[in-house]
Amino acid sequence: MVSAQDLEAVLDELRRLRTRVPQLTGALAAGVDGLVVAHDTPGVDPEGLAALTAAALGVAVRVADATGNGGFRELLVRGEDGYVATYAAGRTAVLTLLAQDRVNVGRLHLEGRRAGARVGEVLDAAEAAAGTTRAATRTTSAPRTRTARAPRTTTAEARTATDS
């Protein structure tokens, strides 16, 4: 669970990014599971975009893996009227940017990578804090019987990282 303070920090980063790159028409931070974390996407359904981003991410991760090019870093789609760029944002999130066709793609990548790293730091820290809270709750509550479970980290999560 992401706190209101962390959500506001992510939204602030999205707003600053849109100021630094005026040709952006939208920005969305989402989990690799396709759920929206924060968005500034006027005229675009954020839930639909997050779900499509997750689907594209799954394919991009497999392509990078199959070609031996390492873990996912970014994906760029160029349409007739603009760009959709997706960047890794920490271990379990992505940043998707929508831009006009006249955007400077180099600037888009530079700012998108930086913003993805900052969003990832916030969300990874929030996830770590939530994990610490869950662990503390488990140690203070009554013991329970454990059953085997599948790990929570998916292949996409494990390979979606901004650390170099």
matplotlib code that plots the C-alpha trace (Angstrom):
import matplotlib.pyplot as plt

x = [0.0, 1.3, 0.8, -0.9, 2.5, 4.2, 1.3, 1.7, 5.4, 4.8, 2.2, 4.6, 7.2, 4.7, 3.8, 7.4, 8.1, 5.3, 6.8, 10.3, 8.9, 6.1, 5.2, 4.1, 0.3, 0.2, 2.1, 1.2, 2.9, 1.6, 2.5, 3.8, 0.5, -1.4, -2.8, -2.6, -0.5, -0.8, -1.6, -1.9, -3.5, -6.2, -8.4, -7.0, -8.4, -5.7, -6.9, -7.0, -3.5, -2.1, -3.5, -2.1, 1.2, 1.4, 0.6, 3.3, 5.7, 5.2, 6.1, 9.0, 10.5, 10.3, 11.9, 14.7, 15.2, 15.0, 17.6, 20.0, 19.8, 19.3, 16.5, 13.8, 14.7, 12.4, 9.9, 9.1, 6.1, 5.9, 2.4, 1.4, 0.5, 2.9, 4.9, 4.2, 7.3, 7.5, 10.4, 11.3, 10.5, 12.1, 11.5, 7.7, 6.5, 6.7, 6.4, 4.4, 4.6, 2.5, 4.1, 3.3, 5.0, 7.1, 8.8, 12.6, 12.9, 16.4, 15.0, 12.0, 14.3, 16.6, 13.7, 11.8, 14.7, 15.4, 11.7, 11.4, 14.3, 12.8, 9.3, 11.0, 12.8, 9.6, 7.6, 10.4, 10.9, 7.1, 7.1, 10.0, 8.3, 5.1, 7.1, 8.7, 5.3, 3.9, 6.9, 6.5, 2.8, 3.6, 6.1, 3.7, 0.6, -0.1, 1.8, -0.1, 0.4, 2.3, 1.5, 3.6, 2.8, 4.1, 6.5, 4.9, 7.6, 6.8, 9.4, 8.5, 9.0, 12.3, 13.6, 12.1, 14.7, 16.4, 19.5, 22.6]
y = [0.0, 3.4, 6.3, 9.5, 11.3, 8.9, 9.2, 13.0, 12.7, 10.6, 13.0, 15.9, 14.2, 13.6, 17.3, 18.4, 16.1, 17.6, 21.1, 20.0, 18.4, 20.6, 18.3, 15.6, 15.0, 12.6, 10.7, 7.6, 5.6, 2.0, -1.3, -4.0, -5.7, -3.1, -1.1, 2.7, 4.3, 7.9, 9.7, 12.9, 11.8, 14.2, 12.6, 9.1, 6.4, 5.7, 2.2, 1.1, 2.6, 0.9, -2.4, -2.0, -0.9, -4.1, -6.2, -4.4, -4.7, -8.5, -8.7, -6.3, -8.3, -11.5, -9.9, -8.5, -11.9, -13.9, -11.7, -11.8, -8.0, -8.1, -6.8, -4.4, -0.7, 1.1, 0.7, 3.3, 3.2, 5.8, 6.4, 8.7, 11.4, 10.9, 8.6, 6.3, 5.7, 3.3, 3.3, 1.0, 2.7, 0.6, -3.1, -3.2, -0.2, 1.6, 5.1, 5.6, 8.9, 10.2, 12.8, 14.8, 13.8, 17.0, 16.0, 15.8, 12.1, 12.4, 14.8, 12.5, 9.7, 11.8, 13.1, 9.9, 7.9, 10.3, 10.5, 6.7, 6.4, 9.0, 7.4, 4.0, 5.2, 6.5, 3.3, 0.9, 2.7, 2.6, -1.1, -1.8, 0.2, -1.8, -5.0, -4.0, -3.2, -6.5, -8.3, -6.5, -7.3, -11.0, -11.2, -9.6, -11.7, -15.2, -17.9, -19.5, -22.6, -21.9, -23.4, -23.3, -20.4, -19.2, -16.3, -12.9, -11.5, -12.2, -12.6, -9.1, -7.6, -9.3, -8.0, -4.5, -2.4, 0.9, 0.0, -0.5]
z = [0.0, -1.0, 1.4, 0.5, 0.9, -1.5, -4.0, -3.8, -4.4, -7.5, -8.8, -8.2, -10.3, -13.1, -13.0, -13.0, -15.9, -17.9, -17.2, -18.3, -21.5, -22.8, -25.7, -23.2, -23.4, -20.5, -17.8, -15.9, -13.2, -12.9, -11.3, -13.6, -12.8, -14.8, -11.8, -11.8, -9.1, -10.2, -13.5, -15.3, -18.5, -19.7, -22.3, -21.9, -19.7, -17.1, -16.2, -19.8, -20.5, -17.4, -18.5, -22.1, -20.6, -18.6, -21.7, -23.7, -20.8, -20.8, -24.5, -24.1, -21.2, -23.2, -26.3, -24.3, -22.6, -25.8, -27.5, -24.6, -24.2, -20.4, -18.3, -19.5, -19.5, -21.9, -24.8, -27.4, -29.7, -32.5, -34.0, -36.8, -34.3, -31.4, -29.1, -26.2, -24.1, -21.2, -18.7, -15.8, -12.5, -9.8, -9.2, -9.7, -11.6, -14.9, -16.1, -19.4, -21.2, -24.1, -26.3, -29.4, -32.7, -32.5, -29.2, -29.1, -28.6, -27.0, -24.4, -23.9, -23.1, -20.9, -18.8, -18.9, -17.6, -14.8, -13.8, -13.9, -11.5, -9.1, -9.2, -8.7, -5.6, -4.0, -4.8, -3.9, -0.6, 0.0, -0.7, 1.6, 4.4, 3.8, 4.0, 7.2, 8.7, 7.6, 9.1, 12.4, 12.5, 11.9, 14.7, 17.2, 16.3, 17.2, 15.3, 12.4, 10.3, 7.2, 3.8, 0.7, -1.6, -5.0, -4.8, -5.2, -7.6, -11.2, -13.9, -15.2, -11.7, -11.3, -14.6, -14.5, -12.7, -13.1, -11.2, -13.4]

ax = plt.figure().add_subplot(projection="3d")
ax.plot(x, y, z, "-o")
ax.set_aspect("equal")
plt.show()
